[in-house]
Amino acid sequence: MAQSMSRSPLAPAAFPDLPVIKGVRFASAAAGVKYQGRTDVMLAQMNPGTTVAGVFTKSATRSAPVRDCQDKLGAESQAGAAILVNSGNSNAFTGHFGQTSVAEITEAVAMATGLPASRVFTASTGVIGEPLPHDRITAKINGLVDDLNEVRIKDAAEAIMTTDTFAKGASAQIQVDGQAVSIAGVAKGSGMIAPDMATMLVYIFTDAKLADSDLQSLLAKLCNRSFNCITVDSDTSTSDSLMLCATGASGVDVKGNSDFAAALESVMLDLAHQVVRDGEGATKFVEIQVTGAVSDAEAKVHGLAIANSPLVKTAIAGEDPNWGRVVMAIGKSGAIADRDLLSISFGDVLVAEKGWVSPDYREEDAAELMKRDEIILKVDLGLGGGKTTVWTCDLTHGYIEINADYRS
């Protein structure tokens, strides 16, 4: 499906040049999981000494691969690791068949790579409720292992796409005590995006050295400022997974290093923003800045209420500066607000202040601003120091067209 749709108008010009991450190799293949003739399986294998962290959907109906990955994380190991991902079928809501598929794929990867099954992680994305034809995947595993190459990360990014219109990648390179450290990541995601942990499928690799527990703590912290601050359609997937692997190949220990944390956050934000830019049917990228809340947590509640409002999102799609819909979203959020302290701006255009339309407001100014493909919406609650930034996109007819016949 992804290959037949036009590229998002908000997409970057091209897939970025990502640095080679020593200690990890990639391969991809066409297994015919759902569609014939398209790449739909990717394998990444990491060297011994790699540490692995992950965050996953909190959905009560999360998939068998998610549950398996959650069970495997947290145990210190000096063995290498592998990640196998398929697109076209999410292996979610498939009962014991789902567990069987995970076990068959995991064992096949373990046998082909020589890794313990406890160090093989899997993920699936696509249609919910249909048994995964795992035999089509296992038939490709030996070939995937033979094709592993450290420069094939773009192929991996393309293999995990579903309704995505472009492959997503991001990277950062820094110096730590005079030594180079690299980070590179790929992601898939376009619809069913309202993360409750991290989101979608995201795989990030670094040659830095960091213990499992430290890697996990850093990943969870940065998720709350990146992937947990985006939404396309308010729906949380059954398959959302984010994994971070540190091969240690650079020999540089980055525990407590603020430059590394900042670089990793930049990669995560870049990937998160690309997911929003590829929101199904999206034509506008929207940043919502909330300040003056009672707390940061309250600010986030308000921000997501605005970002998830169909009325706000359709007004943005129609280039209508309908600030009344923003007022509505704040009022319904459940977080603390005071009508008579509220201020709203579209970009630099002050629309409302202290609970009333600004005396200097001219609707034609705001209407002109709404024609842009990137829009900043600012809300100040006037209550305290709490703040947040969240990102979303508009809601267009394209979203309906994509999702009305997704299973067909």
N, C-alpha and C positions, 0 to 999 in steps of 0.2 A: 504493500500500500504506500509506504513512504516514497518509493521510487517513482510513483506515478503522479505525485502532487508537486505543484510548483513551489519553488524555493521561497521561503518567507521573505517579505520585503525588508524585514529587520535583521536578516542574517548578515554575518560578517562576509567580507569579500571572498574569503577562501579559508580553507582549513589551515591553521597556523603551523609553522615549522616547529615541531616539538623536539627538545633535546633527547638524545639517547640516555636512558637511565640504566646505568650498569647494574647487572644482576637481575634483569627481567627481560624476557623475550615474549614475542606475540605471534599468533597465527590466526587465520580465519578460514572458513569454508562454507560452501553452500550445501546444507543438509536437507533442504526441502521440508523444513518443519511445518510451514504453512503454505509458502509460495515456492514454486519451482523457479530456478534460475536466478536466485538472489542470495547473496552472502548472509547467513543467519546464525552462525556460530563463531565464537571467538574463544581462544585459549591464551591465557597468560601464565607463564611459569617463572617463579622466583627462585634465586639461589639459596642454598643453606645459609642460615643466619638471619633470614628475613623475618621481621616482626610484622604482625598484621593487626589492624584495628578495624572496627566497623560499627556503624549505627544503622538501624533498620526501622521499618514502619512499625507503629504501635497498633496498627489495625487488628481488630479481633479476628478478622478473616485472612490473616497473612498467609502467604503461600508456604508450601513444603520446603522449597529452597531457602526461604528466609529463616524458617524455624531451624533448619539444619545448620545454617551459618551461625546463628545465634548460639547454638549448642556447642559449636566448635571454637568459638572465640574465648580468649582469656587464659588458655593454657600455654605456659612458656614452652617453646620448642626451638631447637636448633636446626630442625629439618627445613627444607625448602617449602614452597607452597605453590598452589596452582589455583587459578580461577577460570571456570568455564561458564560462559553465558550464551544462552540462545534467545533469539527473538521469534515472534510469531505465535507463541503460546506461553502463557504465564505460569502454567502448572499450579494454578491456584483454584481452590474449591474443587479438588479432584480426589479427596478422601485418601484411602490407602494406596490408590494408584499413584498419587503424587509422591508419596514416600518411596514407593518402589522405583519410580523413575529417578529420583535423587540418588538412591542407593546404587542403581545400575550405572548411572553416569559417573558417580564418584568412584566406584570400584574400577571402572574402565580407565579413567584418568590415572588413578593410583597405579594400576598395573602398567600402563604405558610409560609413565614418568618415573616409576620407582619410588614415589612418595607414599607416605602413610595416608590412608583414607581420611584421617583426622585433619590433614593439611590440604585437603581438596575442597574448595568452596564453589558452589554453583549458584546461578541466578537464572531466572526465566522471565520474559516479558512478552506481553501480547494478550490474546484472548483469554478470558477467565472461564473456567467451568468445562473445559474440554481436555481429556487425557492427553498428556504429552507423548508424542511418538518417539520415545527416547531411543529406540533402536536405530532411527535415522541419524541420531547424534553420535551414539557409540560407534557406529560404522565409520565415522569420520575421525575418530580420536587418534588413531595411529598416524594418519596423514597429517593431522594438526601438529602432533609432536615432531614429526619429521620436518615440518615447515617453520618451526619456531625461529624467529629472527628478532634481534633487538630493535630494528628500525620499522617494524610493521605495526606500530601503534595506531596509525590512521586506519588501517584495515580493520583493526579491532573496533574502533569507534563506529565504523560504517556497519559492521556486522550486528550491532546491538540496536540499531534503529528500528522503530515501528512506524508511527505516524510522523516521526521527525522529518523535516524537509532538508536538514543539513546535519552532517556529523559535527560533533562538538569536542573541541580540545583546548587546553590552556596550559601554560607552563610558567616557570620562574627559575632564575638562576642567580645565586648569591655567593658571596665570599664569606667564609667563616674562618677567622684566624688565618687568612691568606690562602685557604683551600676552597675549591669550587664545590658547591652543593647544588644539585638540580632537582626540580620537581616537575612532573608532567602528569596530566590527567585527562580522561575522556568521560563523556556523559551521554545519556540518552534521556529524552523527556520532552513532551510536547503537550499532552493532555493528561487528565487525571492527576493534576498537580496541585496539591495543597499539603505540603509535607508535615509529618508529625514525628520527626526524628531527624532525617536528612531529606532525601527525596529521590524518586526515580531510580535509575541505575547510574552510579558514579564510581569510577575506579581511578585512584590517584596513586602515583608511584614516586618514590624519592630514593636517592642513593645515600641519604643521611642515615646516621646510626641513632636509634632511639629504642628504649625498652618497650615491650608490649604495653605495660600499664601507663607509661608516660605518653605513648602514641595514642592510646585510647582516650586518655584524659584531654589531650590537646584537640583531638578530632571532635569530641563531643562539645567542647567549649566553642570551637569555631563554627560548628554546625548551627548553633543558635543565632549566629550573626550573619549567616549566609543562606544555606538551604532552607532553614526554618523561617526565613523571612521572604519567601517567594510564594506566589500562588497564581495559577492560571484559571482554575474553574472551581475551586473550593473542595475538590474531591481528593481524598488520600488513597493512594494505590495499595493493593494487597501485596505488592512486590518491591516497594521502595527499599533500596539498599545502597549504602555508601561504604566503600572499603578503601583503606589507606594502607599501603605496604611500604615499609622502609627496608631496603636491601642491605644497607650499611656498607655498600661497596666503596663509597668515598672515604670511609674510615673516620669521618667527622661526626663526633658526638654532639648533637644539637639540644640536649636537655637544657631547658631554661633559656634557650637562645631566642631573644625577641625578634631578631631579624628573620630567623627561620619561620617563626610563628606568623609574622607579617606576610612573608612570601607565600606560605601555605594558604593563608586567608585570602590573599589576592587571587590565587588559582581557584579556590572554591567559589569566590564571588563571581569571577569571570564565567565559570561553568554554570553557576546558578542563573546569572543574567542571560546567558545564551539559551537556557531552557525557556525562560520567559519570552525571549525574542522569537522563539520558535513555537510559542503557544498556538494551539490549533486555531487557525483563522486569524491570527493576530495581525494588526496593522500598526499598532502603537505600543511603545514601551513606556510604562508609567512608573515613576518613582514617587512614593508617598512618604513624606517626612512629617512625623508627629512629634511635637514638643509640648512642654508645659503640662504633662500628665502627672498624676499623683506618684507614679513609679514607672520604670521602664516596662515592666510587665503590663501595666494598664495601658501604656502607650501602644504596645504591640497589639493588644486586644482591639483598640480603636483602629489602628492601621490596617489590620486584617479584615475588620468589618467593612471598611471602605473598599479595600482591594477586592473583596469577594462579592460585593453588591452587584447583582446583575443590572440594576438601574444605573449605578455609577458607571459601570463598564460599557453599557450600551450608549450612554450619553457621550462618553469619550469616543466611542466608535463613530458616532454621528457628529463629532466635533462641536458638541453643544456644551457650553460652560454652565451646566446646571448644578450650581452649588447647593441648591436645596436638597439634592440627593445625597450630597456629602453630609449635610446636617442630619438627614434621616439616618444614614449609616452610623454616625456617631451616637445618635440617640438610642438606637436599638442594640448597640454593642454589648451592653451590660456593664461596661466599665464606667467609672465616675466621670461625669461631665457637667458643666454649668452653662446653660444656654447663653447667659449674659456675659460670659467671659470668652466666648469662642471667637477665634479669628481664622479665616480661610483665604488662601491665595492660590491662584493658578500661575505657576512660575513667579514672575515678579509683579503680577497684577493682583493687588489686594482687593479681594471681593467682598469680604465681610469682616467686621471687627466688633468686639464687645457685644455679640449677639444680634447684630443688625448689619444690613448692607452698608458698605463703606460709602461715605458721601462723595468720594472721588472716583467711584467705580463706573467704568464705561464698558458695557457689554461687548461692544465691538472690539475692544482691546483683548478681552479674554477669548472672544471667538477667533480672532486672528492667531492667538497663541495655540489654540486647540488644533490648528491645522498641521502642527509639527508632528513628526513621527516619534519624538521623545518628549514626554511631558512630565513636569514636576508639580505635584500637588502638595501644598503645605497646610498643615493644621496646627494651630497653637491653642491648647486648652486653657491656658492661664491659671493652672492649679498648682504646679510644682515644677520639679526638675526632671521628671521622667521623659524619656525620648526614645524613638526608634525610627528605623527606615525600613520599609518593605517595598517589594517590587511586584508589579503585575502587568497585565496587558489588557487591551480592550476585548469586547465580546461582540463578534460579528456573525453574519450569516454563515461564514465559512466554518465556524465551530460546529454548527448544526449539521451542515452538509457532511463533514468528516465523521461525526459520531452517530448520525442517524442510521448508517448502514455499515458500522464498523465490523460486524461479524460476518457480513456477506462477502 
